[in-house]
Amino acid sequence: MRIKATVSYDGTQFSGYQSQPKMRTVQSEIDKALRKMHKDDSIHSVASGRTDAGVHAWGQVIHFDTPLNLTEDSWLMALNVLLPKDIRILSAHPVSEEFHARYSAKGKTYQYRWTRKPIQSPFERNYSVHLGKWNPDLKRMQEGAVHLLGTHDFTSFCSSQTATSNKVRTIRMLEIEEKNDDLILTIEGDGFLYNMVRTIAGVLYAVGIGWDEPCQVAEILEARDRKRAGKTAPSHGLYLMSVTYGE
Amino acid sequence: MRIKATVSYDGTQFSGYQSQPKMRTVQSEIDKALRKMHKDDSIHSVASGRTDAGVHAWGQVIHFDTPLNLTEDSWLMALNVLLPKDIRILSAHPVSEEFHARYSAKGKTYQYRWTRKPIQSPFERNYSVHLGKWNPDLKRMQEGAVHLLGTHDFTSFCSSQTATSNKVRTIRMLEIEEKNDDLILTIEGDGFLYNMVRTIAGVLYAVGIGWDEPCQVAEILEARDRKRAGKTAPSHGLYLMSVTYGE
């Protein structure tokens, strides 16, 4: 039986999502819990995609195959007891054998968070990026963001190490709003290239503080050259919010 | 010149407030920053009181003596650059030589936080106590709390290791409220004995879930016996919110 589960994690103390030898990763902790529960070393989970070290998730999605027939409550209880407290399984239910956490995904939503607080709260140090003396202008950022909406080749906005050859992606929504002292970017698209959201956050930040003009976002996009996009924004401001499927 | 400063810290990664050999403590980090800044190994800070390992602070107060005459902005800038990100100095200004962070304190406010969320968010794991299946009744807790208001001998509500001989303290305010999924206890008094707020939280929790009756709080108080009060609530739900002075 195939189970689809939603996972939330605080990325602070992980070397990213994907299993790596000798590193503490989200995947290795989840697979460890599944193996302990099943007393079976071959069981493993598949996620919608990886996240980098320091990146958080509210709603990562995984699937795994199991011979066990349990209620959702039992799955949550068993896995959350075995998992460290910086990973929580939020939901778990059976899906068809055709469901695949990665290949069936129709879209993803990410958020990027900055804070304008004059002094960052010690409680938020790993959960939003402190702007300090820089005060990005919301309207400029929004003007710049417009150029990214729709279907484009995002070569300029992904890591030069990206292996994927097809760099065309569709951004269906890109909003930037102020909430109390926070500046929150929400982006939804069919899929994202490696480092793409953090590069977009970095470019719109540069526009916000006046280093670039809003219209230059279009030029950066057209250049198809990663060097044009400047600095990638820090990982700890980024959250994978949800993954959508054709359900 | 004497400086009074307000300090916020995330207690998660500290072995409490007070300096201890080979341990990471809030005081040792603050004193290290002060010494680096002054290039003087004799400078040290005095706090309103210590907090235990895992206990947080929004508004701890300290004082220190300095030959430097700086603006508040310069103090904040210099100290916050030198301090680790889980400690932030929120304010700093000159006070009279008679001001003493501990002896001049007229009152303190603490909060204790539980969460009723069915599954605790990984982002809150160090910042509130997860109630899980236990659902304390707010009204029962409030009924129990009434007995603690006013001036009493709090022998039953402090660690048996408390060195202080005078265990009479005055609680001026004790409120318990629900906010979204959180249960928040706010307590204000002239001073608190070692482990006193966490013992009160533990007793009111036991009343809330029906292990004790609200009226038994008065009996526990009158017994002047720590054994009567049951389990101390976990440290990571506790916050030192503010310290008041006769200003």
Chai-1 contact restraints between the chains, C-beta under 6 A:
chainA,res_idxA,chainB,res_idxB,connection_type,confidence,min_distance_angstrom,max_distance_angstrom,comment,restraint_id
A,S8,B,P122,contact,1.0,0.0,6.0,A-B,restraint_1
A,Y9,B,P122,contact,1.0,0.0,6.0,A-B,restraint_2
A,D10,B,P122,contact,1.0,0.0,6.0,A-B,restraint_3
A,D10,B,F123,contact,1.0,0.0,6.0,A-B,restraint_4
A,K85,B,R125,contact,1.0,0.0,6.0,A-B,restraint_5
A,D86,B,P122,contact,1.0,0.0,6.0,A-B,restraint_6
A,R88,B,I119,contact,1.0,0.0,6.0,A-B,restraint_7
A,R88,B,P122,contact,1.0,0.0,6.0,A-B,restraint_8
A,L90,B,I119,contact,1.0,0.0,6.0,A-B,restraint_9
A,I119,B,R88,contact,1.0,0.0,6.0,A-B,restraint_10
A,I119,B,L90,contact,1.0,0.0,6.0,A-B,restraint_11
A,P122,B,S8,contact,1.0,0.0,6.0,A-B,restraint_12
A,P122,B,Y9,contact,1.0,0.0,6.0,A-B,restraint_13
A,P122,B,D10,contact,1.0,0.0,6.0,A-B,restraint_14
A,P122,B,D86,contact,1.0,0.0,6.0,A-B,restraint_15
A,P122,B,R88,contact,1.0,0.0,6.0,A-B,restraint_16
A,F123,B,D10,contact,1.0,0.0,6.0,A-B,restraint_17
A,R125,B,K85,contact,1.0,0.0,6.0,A-B,restraint_18
